[in-house]
Amino acid sequence: MQGETQGAGGDGHGGGRGIGKAISLAYAPEGAAPSCVMDLKAEVAEAVVHEIVAAGGRAIALQGNVADREEVFTAAAKLKHAFGPLTILVNNAMWNRYGPLEEQTEAMIGRMIDVGFKGVIWGYQAAVPQMREAGHGGGDRQHRPRRRRCSR
């Protein structure tokens, strides 16, 4: 990764804990500007930002919920205002309750889908226009996988 992310603006959903935190901290010495965006607890995001800054990086802490499309777009706009267009997206937020399948309620399954699936889609939708603006993000036909037809 050395030097590849210099000056890049990154959006780290779920960047306050676990793997997301580790990714955010790994970008700090690279000169990227990851943000602990969309952690449900502001104090968790702020603690990681302090670590990033101490390691030589730049970051902002934002509190929010990736399951809420408007909050994801607002966070992306705030990050763009602070550091310029996004060039990195770490879509890492997840919510799960482990236990027997028959004990999983509709509300639990709904939250898993809202955070783990919809949150990813909202993140891409918010980031891709900024990535394209910055000259990243693909989107043309040559970068798309080819469809394969099944023989019958």
Protein Blocks (a to p, Z undefined) as FASTA:
>chain_A
ZZklgoiacddehilgcjllmmmmmmmmnopacdfehiablklmmmmmmmmmmnopacdd
ddddfklmklmmmmmmmmmmmnopafbdcdfbccddeddfklpcfklmmmmmmmmmmmmm
mmmmmmmmmmmmnopaijifklpccdddddZZ
